[in-house]
Amino acid sequence: MADIQRRRGRESHFGEEAWADFARGQSPTDQRLRLEEHLDRGCEPCTEMLGVWTSLAGLAASEAGYEPPADVLAQVKGQIALRRPEGLLERAARTASLVFDSFRTPVLAGVRTGGGSPRHFLYKAGRYLIRLQVDREAATQRLFVLGQIVDERSPTNPLQNLPVILLSDEQPQDRALTNTLGEFELTSDPSESLRLSVGIPEIGTLTLPGLLAAAPGAGGGNVSGTRGGSSRRIKARHVRAER
């Protein structure tokens, strides 16, 4: 008989969820009455469990006293927003710069220019270099842009399938994907507002600063000849993305 009573006593214990609600004052009225009656019977395990949850509830309530004033919290958040570090894309966009432009290179005294020489650019964005050659085809006057994206820290790193877009007045004129050597070729009608947008690994898409245009007087020779042969041109066009 004593064993049956002890087993019934164990079976009548309430679970932790019930005592947690009781300690926080969230128990329904009927359940709260049953819990109080159970405690009055002197159940030691349940009394200990209630003590644990009561301590936890008191500790959680005391945390509210450590909350900073709302106006101070707003000022701190505002200062953090003003002084937050630049993201990787923001830093790259700020540091993407024109390193070299053959049009700006002064001609040596007494040296004549051919007039049909292509224009060369070198851009730098982070650790990546973007090399460009802009030339004009004699027959059609269309502009050809040959380029290559290179990882300066690891020149053998293949930079394949990077998107490259040629823009005029912010409208796409041509687009391509780089080949296994990071090379690409784009064409466009003559325009004084040409810009190049390139996809850079780990950074995203950047529109390079400055405008692209063939060198003054270009067009005196066949463009495929100045670029190293028509086979190079065909190879670059083979990897061009669909418009």
C-alpha positions in Angstrom: 0.0 0.0 0.0 2.8 2.4 0.8 4.4 1.7 -2.6 1.2 2.5 -4.4 0.9 5.8 -2.5 4.5 6.8 -3.3 3.9 5.9 -7.0 0.7 8.0 -7.1 2.7 10.8 -5.4 5.3 10.7 -8.2 2.7 10.5 -10.9 1.0 13.6 -9.4 4.1 15.8 -9.8 3.7 18.7 -12.2 6.1 19.3 -15.0 8.7 22.2 -15.4 6.5 24.0 -17.9 3.7 24.3 -15.3 6.0 25.6 -12.6 7.7 28.0 -15.0 4.3 29.5 -15.8 3.4 29.6 -12.1 6.7 31.4 -11.2 5.9 34.0 -13.8 2.3 34.4 -12.8 1.0 33.1 -16.1 -0.8 30.0 -15.0 -4.6 29.8 -15.6 -6.7 30.2 -12.5 -7.7 26.5 -12.2 -4.2 25.3 -12.7 -2.8 27.8 -10.2 -5.2 26.5 -7.6 -4.1 22.9 -8.2 -0.4 23.9 -8.0 -0.9 25.7 -4.7 -2.8 22.8 -3.3 0.0 20.5 -4.4 2.6 22.7 -2.6 0.5 22.7 0.5 0.8 18.9 0.6 4.6 19.4 1.1 5.9 18.0 -2.2 9.7 18.6 -1.9 10.7 17.9 -5.5 8.0 20.3 -6.8 8.9 22.9 -4.2 12.6 22.8 -5.3 11.6 23.1 -8.9 9.4 26.1 -8.2 12.4 27.7 -6.4 14.6 27.3 -9.4 12.0 28.9 -11.8 11.3 31.6 -9.3 15.0 32.6 -9.2 15.2 32.6 -13.0 12.1 34.7 -13.3 13.5 37.2 -10.8 16.8 37.3 -12.7 15.0 38.0 -16.0 13.0 40.7 -14.4 16.1 42.4 -13.1 17.6 42.6 -16.6 15.1 45.4 -17.4 16.9 47.6 -15.0 20.0 47.5 -17.2 18.2 48.8 -20.3 19.8 52.2 -21.3 17.5 55.2 -21.7 15.8 55.3 -25.1 17.2 58.7 -26.0 20.8 57.6 -25.2 20.3 54.4 -27.2 19.0 56.4 -30.2 22.1 58.7 -30.1 24.5 55.7 -30.0 22.8 54.0 -33.0 23.0 57.3 -34.9 26.7 57.6 -34.2 27.3 54.0 -35.3 25.4 54.6 -38.6 27.6 57.6 -39.3 30.8 55.9 -38.6 30.1 52.4 -40.0 32.9 50.9 -42.0 32.6 50.9 -45.8 31.5 47.7 -47.4 33.7 45.8 -49.8 31.7 47.0 -52.8 31.8 50.7 -51.6 35.6 50.5 -51.1 36.1 48.9 -54.5 33.9 51.5 -56.2 35.8 54.3 -54.5 39.2 52.9 -55.4 38.5 51.7 -59.0 40.7 54.2 -60.9 42.3 54.8 -64.2 46.0 54.1 -64.0 47.0 54.7 -67.6 45.5 56.3 -70.7 47.7 56.4 -73.8 45.8 59.4 -75.1 47.2 61.4 -72.1 50.8 60.3 -72.6 52.7 63.2 -74.1 54.3 62.6 -77.5 58.1 62.9 -77.6 59.4 66.0 -79.4 60.2 65.3 -83.1 58.2 62.0 -83.1 55.4 61.7 -85.6 52.3 59.7 -84.7 50.6 57.2 -87.1 47.2 58.6 -86.5 45.6 55.2 -86.6 47.1 53.8 -83.4 44.6 52.2 -80.9 44.0 53.8 -77.5 45.1 51.8 -74.5 43.7 52.0 -70.9 44.7 50.4 -67.7 42.3 50.3 -64.7 42.8 49.0 -61.2 40.0 47.8 -58.9 41.4 46.3 -55.7 43.8 43.6 -56.7 42.4 43.3 -60.2 43.7 45.0 -63.4 41.5 45.7 -66.4 43.4 46.2 -69.6 41.7 47.8 -72.6 42.4 48.6 -76.2 40.0 50.8 -78.1 40.2 50.9 -81.9 38.1 52.0 -84.9 37.5 49.9 -88.0 38.3 51.8 -91.2 35.4 50.4 -93.3 32.5 50.8 -90.9 33.9 53.2 -88.3 32.7 50.9 -85.6 34.6 50.9 -82.3 36.2 47.7 -81.1 37.1 47.2 -77.4 39.5 44.4 -76.6 40.2 43.8 -72.9 41.4 41.5 -70.3 40.8 41.2 -66.5 43.8 40.0 -64.5 44.3 39.1 -60.9 47.4 41.0 -59.9 48.2 38.8 -57.0 47.7 35.6 -59.0 48.1 36.2 -62.7 47.4 32.5 -63.5 44.1 32.6 -61.7 41.4 31.9 -64.5 38.8 34.6 -64.6 36.3 33.0 -66.9 32.6 33.9 -67.5 32.8 37.4 -65.9 30.2 39.7 -67.4 31.3 42.7 -69.4 29.0 45.4 -70.8 29.6 48.3 -73.0 27.3 51.2 -72.3 26.4 54.4 -74.2 24.3 56.9 -72.3 23.8 54.1 -69.7 22.2 51.9 -72.4 23.9 48.5 -73.2 25.5 48.4 -76.6 27.2 45.1 -76.4 28.0 42.5 -73.8 30.3 39.5 -73.4 31.7 36.9 -71.0 35.4 36.6 -70.4 37.1 33.5 -71.8 39.6 31.3 -69.9 42.2 34.0 -70.0 39.9 36.7 -68.8 39.8 38.3 -72.3 36.7 39.8 -74.0 35.8 41.8 -77.1 33.0 44.3 -77.5 31.8 46.5 -80.4 29.8 49.6 -80.7 28.8 52.4 -83.0 30.9 55.5 -82.5 29.9 57.3 -79.3 31.4 59.9 -77.1 29.7 58.5 -74.0 31.0 54.9 -74.0 31.6 53.4 -70.6 32.6 49.9 -69.6 30.9 47.9 -66.8 32.8 44.8 -65.6 32.1 42.0 -63.1 34.9 41.7 -60.6 35.2 38.5 -58.4 34.4 39.1 -54.7 33.3 42.6 -55.5 30.5 42.7 -58.0 29.7 44.8 -61.0 31.6 48.1 -61.4 31.2 50.8 -64.0 34.7 52.1 -64.7 35.4 55.8 -64.4 36.0 57.9 -67.5 34.8 57.6 -71.1 36.1 55.3 -73.8 36.8 56.6 -77.3 39.2 55.7 -80.1 42.2 57.9 -80.5 41.9 61.0 -82.6 42.4 60.3 -86.3 42.0 56.5 -85.8 40.6 54.7 -88.8 43.5 54.8 -91.1 44.1 51.1 -91.0 42.3 47.8 -90.7 41.4 47.2 -87.1 42.0 43.5 -87.3 45.6 44.1 -88.3 46.3 46.4 -85.3 44.9 43.8 -82.9 47.2 41.0 -83.9 45.1 39.2 -86.6 41.6 38.1 -87.3 42.0 34.8 -85.5 42.3 36.6 -82.1 39.1 38.5 -83.0 37.1 35.3 -83.8 38.3 33.7 -80.5 37.0 36.7 -78.5 33.7 36.8 -80.2 33.2 33.0 -79.6 32.7 33.7 -75.9 30.3 36.6 -76.3 27.1 36.3 -74.2 23.7 36.4 -75.9 22.1 39.8 -75.8 
